Amino acid sequence: MKLLKTLSQAMLSIGVLSVLSLSASQAQNVAANYPGAQPVNIVVGFSAGGSTDMLGRLLAKAFAEELGGNFIVESRPGANSNIASGYVARAKPDGHTLLMVPFGLPVNQYLYQQVPYDFKKDFAPIALVAQVPNAIVVKADSPVKTVKQYVEQSKASKEGRTYSTPGVGSSLHLAGELFKYETQAPLLHVPYKGSAPSLTAVMAGDTDSAFDNLSTVVPHVEAGKLRILAVTSKVRSASFPDLPTVAESGYPGYEISSYFGLAAPAGTPSEIVDRLNKATLKALRSPELSEYLKNLGAIVADNKPEEFAAFLNSEGERWGPVIKAAGIQPN
């Protein structure tokens, strides 16, 4: 009986190992044959023609060349990308539905009463693609030439200073509120419907300053209408190395950038996630994509899926106190 029991246990162990080996083999085959004949949709939560859409299209082209198959960009705009994110969260986890991850993915939980996903549980992060610095700008003829002067003037003014952005809850609004949080400068947010009216307000003297994407403000700087005080990223932009960061300007705790990332639904095989990560990092070295990101002033990322997951988790944790302090109410 003891011998039979031992043999039975051995056979069971062999059976389990066989199943595990088969599963590993099947997973490798799935990854090797990915994407196959089925198209891959890269879902973008903003309207066609914007920077997220354009970057998605460049990645789709690079993926098709590297992995074969057909990669298609699908636009599902609305609710600061909540619609697109919720759609991908519910998609089949087979690598054929991907999300262009926006700044709002881990932040929207503080800006909306309900979001149709759990950013920690419903996604398999693939890669942080690039970070795009924002910039603090003032009118070109403003006497303010540094961040410290800007803060000092704000604190010395009875009514404080105003800053404009393209809208409430955007990364640019949060850049302003984080600045206010870190410097204790008495700033008042003036939201506009888009970058154009926000920057026009500064140029007309209707607001004292603005926070906007670096690539958006540069043409106005070159035209002699605006002055950049600093960029908001942790490090300087390689495209504009002469511009200091806010951290370098005396506020080392300050850092925020808009960013682009890529994720799949949770449960997507890790082999497919890894293939897409490698394909993304290779695409970022291509001349076409490199030139596009350079024009955005972007800081290109080089990271593994687990590093992108850690980045998203840290973003989710850091914004709650800032949004609460700013008194921004959920929609």
C-alpha contacts under 8 A as a table, 3 or more apart, distances in Angstrom:
res1	aa1	res2	aa2	distance
1	M	4	L	5.06
1	M	5	K	6.13
2	K	5	K	5.06
2	K	6	T	6.20
3	L	6	T	5.09
3	L	7	L	6.16
4	L	7	L	5.08
4	L	8	S	6.01
5	K	8	S	5.01
5	K	9	Q	6.19
6	T	9	Q	5.17
6	T	10	A	6.19
7	L	10	A	5.02
7	L	11	M	6.11
8	S	11	M	5.13
8	S	12	L	6.13
9	Q	12	L	5.01
9	Q	13	S	6.17
10	A	13	S	5.07
10	A	14	I	6.20
11	M	14	I	5.04
11	M	15	G	6.08
12	L	15	G	4.96
12	L	16	V	6.18
13	S	16	V	5.10
13	S	17	L	6.15
14	I	17	L	5.09
14	I	18	S	6.03
15	G	18	S	5.01
15	G	19	V	6.26
16	V	19	V	5.15
16	V	20	L	6.20
17	L	20	L	5.02
17	L	21	S	5.97
18	S	21	S	5.04
18	S	22	L	5.97
19	V	22	L	4.99
19	V	23	S	6.07
20	L	23	S	5.03
20	L	24	A	6.14
21	S	24	A	5.07
21	S	25	S	5.97
22	L	25	S	4.96
22	L	26	Q	5.95
23	S	26	Q	5.02
23	S	27	A	6.06
24	A	27	A	5.06
24	A	28	Q	6.22
25	S	28	Q	5.13
25	S	29	N	6.22
26	Q	29	N	5.04
26	Q	30	V	6.15
27	A	30	V	5.07
27	A	31	A	6.25
27	A	269	P	7.12
27	A	271	E	6.87
28	Q	31	A	5.15
28	Q	32	A	5.99
28	Q	271	E	6.74
29	N	32	A	4.98
29	N	33	N	6.08
30	V	33	N	5.31
30	V	34	Y	6.02
30	V	272	I	7.80
31	A	34	Y	5.05
31	A	35	P	7.88
31	A	269	P	7.97
31	A	271	E	5.51
31	A	272	I	5.11
31	A	275	R	7.34
33	N	36	G	5.69
34	Y	67	L	7.44
34	Y	272	I	7.21
35	P	38	Q	6.62
35	P	39	P	7.39
35	P	40	V	7.19
35	P	67	L	7.15
35	P	68	G	7.18
35	P	69	G	5.84
35	P	95	G	7.51
35	P	96	H	7.22
36	G	39	P	7.91
36	G	68	G	7.80
36	G	69	G	5.98
37	A	69	G	6.19
37	A	70	N	7.66
38	Q	69	G	7.44
38	Q	70	N	7.41
38	Q	96	H	7.38
39	P	69	G	6.66
39	P	70	N	4.85
39	P	71	F	5.78
39	P	72	I	6.98
39	P	96	H	6.62
40	V	69	G	7.92
40	V	70	N	6.21
40	V	71	F	4.70
40	V	72	I	6.04
40	V	95	G	7.29
40	V	96	H	4.20
40	V	97	T	5.77
40	V	98	L	7.47
41	N	71	F	5.98
41	N	72	I	4.88
41	N	73	V	5.74
41	N	74	E	6.16
41	N	96	H	6.03
41	N	97	T	4.89
41	N	98	L	6.12
42	I	56	G	6.85
42	I	60	A	7.46
42	I	71	F	7.07
42	I	72	I	5.97
42	I	73	V	4.71
42	I	74	E	5.91
42	I	97	T	6.10
42	I	98	L	4.72
42	I	99	L	5.64
42	I	100	M	6.67
43	V	73	V	5.92
43	V	74	E	4.75
43	V	75	S	5.87
43	V	76	R	6.79
43	V	84	A	6.42
43	V	88	V	7.44
43	V	97	T	7.17
43	V	98	L	5.94
43	V	99	L	4.86
43	V	100	M	6.08
44	V	47	S	7.80
44	V	52	T	6.91
44	V	53	D	6.22
44	V	56	G	7.41
44	V	73	V	7.05
44	V	74	E	6.08
44	V	75	S	4.87
44	V	76	R	5.98
44	V	77	P	7.06
44	V	81	S	7.63
44	V	84	A	6.42
44	V	99	L	6.40
44	V	100	M	5.44
45	G	75	S	6.11
45	G	76	R	5.02
45	G	77	P	4.34
45	G	78	G	6.54
45	G	80	N	7.15
45	G	81	S	4.15
45	G	82	N	7.26
45	G	83	I	6.86
45	G	84	A	4.85
45	G	85	S	7.20
45	G	100	M	7.55
45	G	102	P	7.86
46	F	50	G	7.28
46	F	52	T	7.20
46	F	53	D	7.10
46	F	75	S	6.42
46	F	76	R	6.50
46	F	77	P	4.23
46	F	78	G	6.77
46	F	80	N	7.70
46	F	81	S	6.46
47	S	50	G	6.46
47	S	53	D	7.24
47	S	75	S	6.26
47	S	76	R	7.41
47	S	77	P	5.55
48	A	53	D	5.59
48	A	54	M	7.79
48	A	75	S	6.49
49	G	53	D	5.88
49	G	54	M	6.24
50	G	53	D	5.29
50	G	54	M	6.14
51	S	54	M	5.04
51	S	55	L	6.02
52	T	55	L	5.21
52	T	56	G	6.09
52	T	100	M	7.27
52	T	260	F	7.15
53	D	56	G	5.03
53	D	57	R	6.28
53	D	73	V	7.50
53	D	75	S	7.67
54	M	57	R	5.14
54	M	58	L	6.35
55	L	58	L	5.10
55	L	59	L	6.18
55	L	289	L	7.85
56	G	59	L	5.13
56	G	60	A	6.05
56	G	73	V	6.39
56	G	100	M	6.83
57	R	60	A	4.95
57	R	61	K	6.25
57	R	72	I	7.64
57	R	73	V	6.10
58	L	61	K	5.19
58	L	62	A	6.26
58	L	288	E	7.89
58	L	289	L	6.45
59	L	62	A	5.00
59	L	63	F	5.97
59	L	280	T	7.26
59	L	283	A	6.79
59	L	289	L	7.85
60	A	63	F	5.13
60	A	64	A	6.17
60	A	71	F	5.11
60	A	72	I	6.43
60	A	73	V	7.07
61	K	64	A	5.26
61	K	65	E	6.40
61	K	71	F	7.16
62	A	65	E	5.18
62	A	66	E	6.15
62	A	279	A	7.90
62	A	283	A	5.71
63	F	66	E	5.02
63	F	67	L	5.53
63	F	68	G	7.04
63	F	71	F	7.09
63	F	279	A	6.41
63	F	280	T	7.55
63	F	283	A	7.50
64	A	67	L	5.42
64	A	68	G	4.56
64	A	69	G	5.59
64	A	70	N	5.94
64	A	71	F	6.09
65	E	68	G	5.64
66	E	279	A	6.68
67	L	279	A	7.65
75	S	84	A	7.89
76	R	81	S	7.73
76	R	83	I	6.58
76	R	84	A	5.24
77	P	80	N	7.61
77	P	81	S	6.06
77	P	83	I	6.72
77	P	84	A	6.65
78	G	81	S	5.55
78	G	82	N	6.70
78	G	83	I	5.86
78	G	84	A	7.69
79	A	82	N	5.23
79	A	83	I	6.36
80	N	83	I	7.91
80	N	104	G	6.62
80	N	108	N	7.79
81	S	84	A	5.36
81	S	85	S	6.09
81	S	102	P	7.23
81	S	104	G	7.11
81	S	105	L	7.58
82	N	85	S	5.07
82	N	86	G	5.91
82	N	105	L	7.57
82	N	108	N	7.75
82	N	115	V	6.56
82	N	116	P	6.87
83	I	86	G	5.31
83	I	87	Y	6.21
83	I	116	P	7.69
84	A	87	Y	5.10
84	A	88	V	6.33
84	A	99	L	7.50
85	S	88	V	5.29
85	S	89	A	6.10
85	S	99	L	6.83
85	S	101	V	7.96
85	S	105	L	7.36
85	S	116	P	7.65
85	S	117	Y	7.15
86	G	89	A	5.04
86	G	90	R	6.46
86	G	115	V	7.72
86	G	116	P	4.93
86	G	117	Y	5.44
87	Y	90	R	5.46
87	Y	91	A	6.40
88	V	91	A	4.98
88	V	97	T	6.41
88	V	98	L	6.60
88	V	99	L	6.34
88	V	264	A	7.20
88	V	265	P	6.08
89	A	117	Y	6.34
89	A	122	D	5.37
89	A	123	F	6.32
89	A	264	A	7.84
89	A	265	P	5.17
89	A	266	A	7.30
90	R	122	D	8.00
90	R	265	P	7.16
91	A	97	T	6.59
91	A	265	P	6.41
92	K	95	G	7.96
92	K	96	H	7.79
92	K	97	T	7.40
92	K	265	P	7.09
93	P	96	H	7.57
93	P	97	T	7.59
93	P	264	A	7.05
93	P	265	P	5.15
93	P	266	A	6.37
93	P	267	G	5.47
93	P	268	T	4.37
93	P	269	P	7.61
94	D	97	T	7.50
94	D	267	G	8.00
94	D	268	T	5.30
94	D	269	P	7.00
95	G	98	L	6.79
95	G	264	A	6.40
95	G	265	P	7.81
95	G	268	T	6.04
95	G	269	P	7.76
95	G	272	I	6.52
95	G	273	V	7.57
97	T	264	A	6.51
97	T	265	P	7.49
98	L	262	L	6.92
98	L	263	A	5.73
98	L	264	A	4.68
98	L	265	P	7.23
99	L	262	L	5.64
99	L	263	A	5.21
99	L	264	A	6.17
100	M	260	F	6.67
100	M	261	G	5.67
100	M	262	L	4.86
100	M	263	A	6.77
101	V	105	L	6.57
101	V	260	F	5.75
101	V	261	G	4.54
101	V	262	L	5.27
101	V	263	A	6.47
102	P	105	L	5.70
102	P	258	S	7.99
102	P	259	Y	6.52
102	P	260	F	5.69
102	P	261	G	6.76
103	F	106	P	7.18
103	F	107	V	7.09
103	F	171	S	6.81
103	F	258	S	5.94
103	F	259	Y	5.86
103	F	260	F	7.22
104	G	107	V	4.79
104	G	108	N	5.22
104	G	170	S	7.89
104	G	171	S	7.71
105	L	108	N	6.00
105	L	119	F	6.54
106	P	109	Q	6.65
106	P	119	F	5.98
106	P	312	L	6.39
106	P	313	N	7.39
106	P	315	E	6.35
106	P	316	G	4.67
107	V	110	Y	5.88
107	V	111	L	6.96
107	V	315	E	7.25
107	V	316	G	5.78
107	V	319	W	6.62
107	V	320	G	7.93
108	N	111	L	4.82
108	N	112	Y	5.83
108	N	115	V	7.07
109	Q	112	Y	5.76
109	Q	113	Q	7.26
109	Q	114	Q	6.98
109	Q	115	V	6.27
110	Y	113	Q	7.54
110	Y	319	W	7.87
110	Y	320	G	6.30
110	Y	323	I	7.19
110	Y	330	P	6.42
111	L	169	G	6.73
111	L	328	I	7.33
111	L	329	Q	6.64
111	L	330	P	4.28
111	L	331	N	6.20
112	Y	115	V	6.47
112	Y	330	P	4.38
112	Y	331	N	4.72
113	Q	330	P	5.42
113	Q	331	N	6.05
115	V	118	D	7.67
117	Y	122	D	6.38
118	D	121	K	5.44
118	D	122	D	5.52
119	F	122	D	5.72
119	F	123	F	6.30
120	K	123	F	6.65
120	K	313	N	7.15
121	K	266	A	6.79
122	D	265	P	6.01
122	D	266	A	4.94
123	F	263	A	6.30
123	F	264	A	5.67
123	F	265	P	4.48
123	F	266	A	4.20
123	F	267	G	7.87
124	A	263	A	5.54
124	A	264	A	5.05
124	A	265	P	5.59
124	A	266	A	4.68
124	A	267	G	7.01
124	A	268	T	6.78
124	A	273	V	7.59
124	A	305	P	7.90
124	A	309	A	7.92
125	P	262	L	6.48
125	P	263	A	4.31
125	P	264	A	6.40
125	P	273	V	7.90
125	P	305	P	5.48
125	P	306	E	7.35
125	P	308	F	6.19
125	P	309	A	5.64
126	I	261	G	7.60
126	I	262	L	5.40
126	I	263	A	4.89
126	I	264	A	7.01
126	I	273	V	5.77
126	I	274	D	7.33
126	I	276	L	6.80
126	I	277	N	5.45
126	I	304	K	7.27
126	I	305	P	4.68
126	I	308	F	7.02
127	A	261	G	5.69
127	A	262	L	5.42
127	A	263	A	7.07
127	A	277	N	5.77
127	A	280	T	7.27
127	A	303	N	6.30
127	A	304	K	6.23
127	A	305	P	5.43
127	A	308	F	5.63
128	L	259	Y	7.68
128	L	260	F	6.34
128	L	261	G	4.25
128	L	262	L	6.50
128	L	301	A	6.08
128	L	302	D	7.55
128	L	303	N	6.70
128	L	308	F	5.56
129	V	259	Y	7.53
129	V	260	F	5.46
129	V	261	G	4.86
129	V	262	L	7.05
129	V	280	T	7.40
129	V	281	L	7.84
129	V	284	L	7.72
129	V	300	V	6.44
129	V	301	A	5.49
129	V	302	D	7.63
130	A	259	Y	5.70
130	A	260	F	5.49
130	A	261	G	7.04
130	A	293	L	7.88
130	A	298	A	6.16
130	A	299	I	5.59
130	A	300	V	4.41
130	A	301	A	5.08
131	Q	257	S	5.88
131	Q	258	S	5.77
131	Q	259	Y	4.17
131	Q	260	F	6.45
131	Q	298	A	5.52
131	Q	299	I	5.09
131	Q	300	V	6.44
131	Q	301	A	7.21
132	V	213	N	7.22
132	V	214	L	7.44
132	V	233	S	7.75
132	V	257	S	5.47
132	V	258	S	5.07
132	V	259	Y	5.65
132	V	296	L	6.86
132	V	297	G	6.36
132	V	298	A	4.43
132	V	299	I	6.20
133	P	213	N	6.34
133	P	214	L	5.88
133	P	231	V	6.01
133	P	232	T	5.69
133	P	233	S	5.07
133	P	237	S	7.25
133	P	256	I	7.36
133	P	257	S	4.77
133	P	258	S	6.37
133	P	297	G	7.07
133	P	298	A	6.70
133	P	299	I	7.79
134	N	172	L	7.17
134	N	175	A	7.84
134	N	211	F	6.62
134	N	212	D	5.36
134	N	213	N	4.23
134	N	214	L	4.99
134	N	231	V	5.67
134	N	232	T	5.32
134	N	233	S	7.04
134	N	256	I	7.62
134	N	257	S	5.99
134	N	258	S	7.06
135	A	211	F	5.63
135	A	212	D	5.58
135	A	213	N	6.00
135	A	214	L	5.25
135	A	217	V	7.68
135	A	228	I	6.52
135	A	229	L	7.41
135	A	230	A	5.83
135	A	231	V	4.36
135	A	232	T	5.85
136	I	209	S	7.02
136	I	210	A	5.86
136	I	211	F	4.85
136	I	212	D	6.95
136	I	228	I	5.82
136	I	229	L	5.60
136	I	230	A	5.70
136	I	231	V	6.44
136	I	232	T	7.53
137	V	209	S	5.52
137	V	210	A	5.38
137	V	211	F	6.49
137	V	212	D	7.95
137	V	217	V	7.87
137	V	226	L	6.37
137	V	227	R	5.41
137	V	228	I	4.45
137	V	229	L	5.77
137	V	230	A	7.72
138	V	142	S	6.48
138	V	144	V	7.62
138	V	202	V	6.51
138	V	203	M	7.86
138	V	208	D	6.34
138	V	209	S	4.56
138	V	210	A	6.68
138	V	226	L	5.75
138	V	227	R	5.36
138	V	228	I	6.62
138	V	229	L	7.37
139	K	142	S	5.25
139	K	202	V	5.89
139	K	203	M	5.41
139	K	205	G	7.30
139	K	208	D	7.50
139	K	209	S	7.17
139	K	225	K	6.24
139	K	226	L	4.60
139	K	227	R	5.94
140	A	203	M	7.84
140	A	221	V	7.61
140	A	224	G	6.24
140	A	225	K	5.01
140	A	226	L	4.18
140	A	227	R	4.78
141	D	225	K	7.96
141	D	226	L	7.91
142	S	145	K	7.42
144	V	147	V	7.97
144	V	149	Q	5.82
144	V	150	Y	5.91
145	K	149	Q	6.75
145	K	150	Y	7.62
145	K	227	R	7.91
145	K	229	L	6.25
146	T	149	Q	5.25
146	T	150	Y	6.31
146	T	229	L	5.38
146	T	230	A	7.69
146	T	249	S	7.74
147	V	150	Y	4.93
147	V	151	V	6.27
147	V	229	L	5.85
147	V	230	A	6.90
147	V	246	V	7.00
147	V	249	S	6.25
148	K	151	V	5.15
148	K	152	E	6.05
148	K	249	S	6.88
148	K	250	G	7.24
149	Q	152	E	5.02
149	Q	153	Q	5.96
150	Y	153	Q	5.30
150	Y	154	S	6.20
151	V	154	S	5.09
151	V	155	K	6.21
151	V	183	T	7.15
151	V	185	A	5.67
152	E	155	K	5.20
152	E	156	A	6.08
152	E	185	A	7.88
153	Q	156	A	5.03
153	Q	157	S	6.10
154	S	157	S	5.30
154	S	160	G	4.90
154	S	161	R	5.33
154	S	185	A	5.85
154	S	186	P	6.01
154	S	187	L	7.00
155	K	158	K	7.66
155	K	160	G	6.47
155	K	185	A	5.69
155	K	186	P	6.21
156	A	160	G	7.61
157	S	160	G	4.99
157	S	161	R	7.38
159	E	186	P	7.90
160	G	185	A	7.68
160	G	186	P	4.96
160	G	187	L	5.60
160	G	188	L	7.15
161	R	186	P	6.60
161	R	187	L	4.92
161	R	188	L	6.15
161	R	207	T	7.93
161	R	208	D	6.14
161	R	209	S	7.97
162	T	187	L	5.48
162	T	188	L	4.63
162	T	189	H	5.94
162	T	190	V	6.69
162	T	207	T	5.39
162	T	208	D	5.22
162	T	209	S	6.38
163	Y	176	G	7.45
163	Y	187	L	6.85
163	Y	188	L	6.21
163	Y	189	H	5.28
163	Y	190	V	5.95
163	Y	207	T	5.90
163	Y	208	D	5.90
163	Y	209	S	4.60
163	Y	210	A	4.75
163	Y	211	F	7.06
164	S	189	H	5.96
164	S	190	V	4.64
164	S	191	P	5.56
164	S	192	Y	6.91
164	S	198	S	5.42
164	S	199	L	7.43
164	S	201	A	7.49
164	S	202	V	7.61
164	S	207	T	6.45
164	S	209	S	6.40
164	S	210	A	4.59
164	S	211	F	6.61
165	T	168	V	7.74
165	T	172	L	6.07
165	T	173	H	5.89
165	T	189	H	7.60
165	T	190	V	6.69
165	T	191	P	5.20
165	T	192	Y	6.05
165	T	194	G	7.52
165	T	195	S	6.77
165	T	198	S	5.50
165	T	199	L	7.91
165	T	210	A	5.93
165	T	211	F	5.73
165	T	212	D	6.59
166	P	170	S	7.32
166	P	172	L	7.30
166	P	173	H	7.69
166	P	191	P	5.97
166	P	192	Y	4.94
166	P	193	K	5.32
166	P	194	G	4.10
166	P	195	S	4.83
166	P	196	A	7.99
166	P	197	P	7.79
166	P	198	S	5.89
166	P	212	D	7.71
167	G	170	S	5.90
167	G	172	L	7.90
167	G	173	H	6.69
167	G	191	P	4.75
167	G	192	Y	5.36
167	G	193	K	5.80
167	G	194	G	6.68
168	V	173	H	5.96
168	V	191	P	6.06
169	G	172	L	7.89
169	G	173	H	5.80
169	G	174	L	6.56
169	G	328	I	7.78
170	S	173	H	5.12
170	S	174	L	6.37
171	S	174	L	5.03
171	S	175	A	5.99
171	S	257	S	7.65
171	S	258	S	6.31
172	L	175	A	4.83
172	L	176	G	6.38
172	L	211	F	5.60
172	L	212	D	5.84
172	L	213	N	7.65
173	H	176	G	5.21
173	H	177	E	6.32
173	H	189	H	7.61
173	H	191	P	7.99
173	H	211	F	7.36
174	L	177	E	4.89
174	L	178	L	5.85
174	L	322	V	7.89
174	L	323	I	7.57
175	A	178	L	5.18
175	A	179	F	6.17
175	A	211	F	7.07
175	A	232	T	7.59
175	A	256	I	6.27
176	G	179	F	5.05
176	G	180	K	6.22
176	G	189	H	7.68
176	G	211	F	6.52
177	E	180	K	4.92
177	E	181	Y	5.98
177	E	322	V	6.96
177	E	323	I	7.72
177	E	326	A	6.35
178	L	181	Y	4.82
178	L	182	E	6.03
178	L	254	Y	7.32
178	L	322	V	6.26
179	F	182	E	5.23
179	F	183	T	5.92
179	F	184	Q	7.83
179	F	185	A	7.83
179	F	254	Y	6.91
180	K	183	T	5.37
180	K	184	Q	5.19
180	K	185	A	5.23
180	K	186	P	6.81
180	K	187	L	6.40
181	Y	184	Q	5.51
181	Y	185	A	7.74
181	Y	322	V	6.85
181	Y	325	A	7.63
182	E	251	Y	7.30
182	E	253	G	6.98
182	E	254	Y	6.62
183	T	251	Y	7.24
190	V	207	T	7.74
191	P	198	S	7.38
192	Y	195	S	7.50
192	Y	197	P	6.28
192	Y	198	S	5.48
193	K	197	P	6.93
193	K	198	S	7.53
194	G	197	P	6.13
194	G	198	S	6.46
195	S	198	S	5.03
195	S	199	L	6.04
195	S	212	D	7.08
195	S	216	T	7.81
196	A	199	L	5.47
196	A	200	T	6.05
197	P	200	T	4.90
197	P	201	A	6.08
198	S	201	A	5.31
198	S	202	V	6.94
198	S	210	A	7.02
199	L	202	V	5.22
199	L	203	M	6.39
199	L	210	A	6.60
199	L	217	V	7.88
200	T	203	M	5.02
200	T	204	A	6.02
201	A	204	A	5.15
201	A	205	G	6.10
201	A	206	D	4.91
201	A	207	T	5.62
202	V	205	G	5.03
202	V	206	D	5.84
202	V	207	T	4.95
202	V	208	D	5.97
202	V	209	S	5.72
202	V	210	A	6.70
203	M	206	D	7.70
203	M	225	K	6.31
203	M	226	L	6.80
204	A	207	T	7.83
205	G	208	D	6.47
207	T	210	A	7.58
212	D	216	T	6.82
212	D	217	V	6.76
213	N	216	T	5.29
213	N	217	V	6.60
213	N	258	S	7.90
214	L	217	V	5.46
214	L	218	V	6.25
214	L	231	V	7.42
214	L	296	L	7.16
214	L	297	G	6.64
215	S	218	V	5.52
215	S	219	P	7.75
215	S	295	N	6.90
215	S	296	L	4.93
215	S	297	G	6.15
216	T	219	P	6.87
217	V	220	H	5.45
217	V	221	V	6.36
217	V	226	L	7.65
218	V	221	V	4.95
218	V	222	E	6.13
219	P	222	E	5.06
219	P	223	A	6.16
220	H	223	A	4.94
220	H	224	G	6.40
220	H	225	K	5.43
220	H	226	L	5.68
221	V	224	G	5.15
221	V	225	K	5.66
221	V	226	L	4.64
221	V	227	R	5.74
221	V	228	I	7.32
222	E	225	K	7.62
223	A	226	L	7.85
224	G	227	R	7.76
228	I	231	V	7.73
228	I	243	L	7.71
229	L	243	L	7.70
229	L	244	P	7.71
230	A	243	L	5.90
230	A	244	P	5.14
230	A	245	T	5.08
230	A	246	V	5.58
230	A	249	S	7.83
231	V	236	R	7.21
231	V	243	L	6.65
231	V	244	P	6.31
231	V	245	T	4.73
231	V	246	V	6.16
232	T	245	T	5.75
232	T	246	V	5.66
232	T	247	A	7.84
232	T	254	Y	7.39
232	T	255	E	5.63
232	T	256	I	5.55
232	T	257	S	6.41
233	S	236	R	6.77
233	S	237	S	7.94
233	S	245	T	6.37
233	S	246	V	7.68
233	S	255	E	5.22
233	S	256	I	5.36
233	S	257	S	5.38
234	K	245	T	6.86
234	K	247	A	7.00
234	K	254	Y	7.75
234	K	255	E	5.29
234	K	256	I	7.28
235	V	245	T	6.57
236	R	240	F	7.32
236	R	241	P	5.80
236	R	242	D	7.96
236	R	243	L	6.74
236	R	244	P	6.40
236	R	245	T	6.06
237	S	240	F	5.24
237	S	241	P	5.56
237	S	243	L	7.66
237	S	297	G	5.89
237	S	298	A	6.69
237	S	299	I	6.33
238	A	241	P	5.21
238	A	294	K	7.96
238	A	297	G	7.02
238	A	298	A	7.88
238	A	299	I	7.23
239	S	294	K	6.05
239	S	295	N	7.45
239	S	297	G	5.18
239	S	298	A	7.68
240	F	243	L	6.00
240	F	297	G	6.98
241	P	244	P	7.68
244	P	248	E	6.27
244	P	249	S	6.88
245	T	248	E	5.15
245	T	249	S	6.33
246	V	249	S	4.90
246	V	250	G	6.87
246	V	251	Y	6.04
246	V	252	P	7.39
246	V	254	Y	6.51
246	V	255	E	7.53
247	A	250	G	5.72
247	A	251	Y	4.50
247	A	252	P	4.00
247	A	253	G	6.53
247	A	254	Y	5.58
247	A	255	E	7.08
248	E	251	Y	6.74
248	E	252	P	6.57
249	S	252	P	7.91
251	Y	254	Y	5.85
264	A	268	T	6.59
264	A	273	V	7.69
265	P	268	T	6.05
268	T	272	I	7.08
268	T	273	V	6.98
269	P	272	I	5.46
269	P	273	V	6.50
270	S	273	V	4.87
270	S	274	D	6.01
271	E	274	D	5.15
271	E	275	R	6.25
272	I	275	R	5.04
272	I	276	L	6.19
273	V	276	L	5.19
273	V	277	N	6.11
273	V	305	P	7.60
274	D	277	N	4.95
274	D	278	K	6.24
274	D	305	P	7.47
275	R	278	K	5.27
275	R	279	A	6.13
276	L	279	A	4.93
276	L	280	T	5.98
277	N	280	T	5.10
277	N	281	L	6.32
277	N	304	K	6.83
277	N	305	P	6.92
278	K	281	L	5.24
278	K	282	K	6.19
279	A	282	K	5.13
279	A	283	A	6.06
280	T	283	A	5.01
280	T	284	L	6.30
281	L	284	L	5.23
281	L	285	R	6.94
281	L	302	D	6.53
282	K	285	R	5.43
282	K	286	S	6.97
283	A	286	S	5.23
283	A	289	L	6.91
284	L	289	L	5.87
284	L	290	S	6.00
284	L	300	V	7.46
285	R	289	L	7.18
285	R	290	S	6.08
286	S	289	L	5.59
286	S	290	S	5.90
287	P	290	S	5.10
287	P	291	E	6.03
288	E	291	E	5.35
288	E	292	Y	6.40
289	L	292	Y	5.11
289	L	293	L	6.22
290	S	293	L	5.30
290	S	294	K	6.04
291	E	294	K	5.01
291	E	295	N	6.28
292	Y	295	N	5.27
292	Y	296	L	6.59
293	L	296	L	5.00
293	L	297	G	6.35
293	L	298	A	5.24
293	L	299	I	7.82
293	L	300	V	7.59
294	K	297	G	5.00
294	K	298	A	5.84
295	N	298	A	7.52
303	N	307	E	5.98
303	N	308	F	6.68
304	K	307	E	5.24
304	K	308	F	6.44
305	P	308	F	5.16
305	P	309	A	6.23
306	E	309	A	4.97
306	E	310	A	6.26
307	E	310	A	5.09
307	E	311	F	6.22
308	F	311	F	4.94
308	F	312	L	6.26
309	A	312	L	5.22
309	A	313	N	6.26
310	A	313	N	5.09
310	A	314	S	6.22
311	F	314	S	5.20
311	F	315	E	6.26
312	L	315	E	5.02
312	L	316	G	6.17
313	N	316	G	5.07
313	N	317	E	6.38
314	S	317	E	5.16
314	S	318	R	6.19
315	E	318	R	5.36
315	E	319	W	6.55
316	G	319	W	6.20
316	G	320	G	7.43
317	E	320	G	6.33
318	R	321	P	6.76
318	R	322	V	7.39
319	W	322	V	5.19
319	W	323	I	6.03
320	G	323	I	5.37
320	G	324	K	6.11
321	P	324	K	5.07
321	P	325	A	6.01
322	V	325	A	5.13
322	V	326	A	6.14
323	I	326	A	5.03
323	I	327	G	6.26
323	I	328	I	5.68
324	K	327	G	5.14
324	K	328	I	6.44
325	A	328	I	7.95
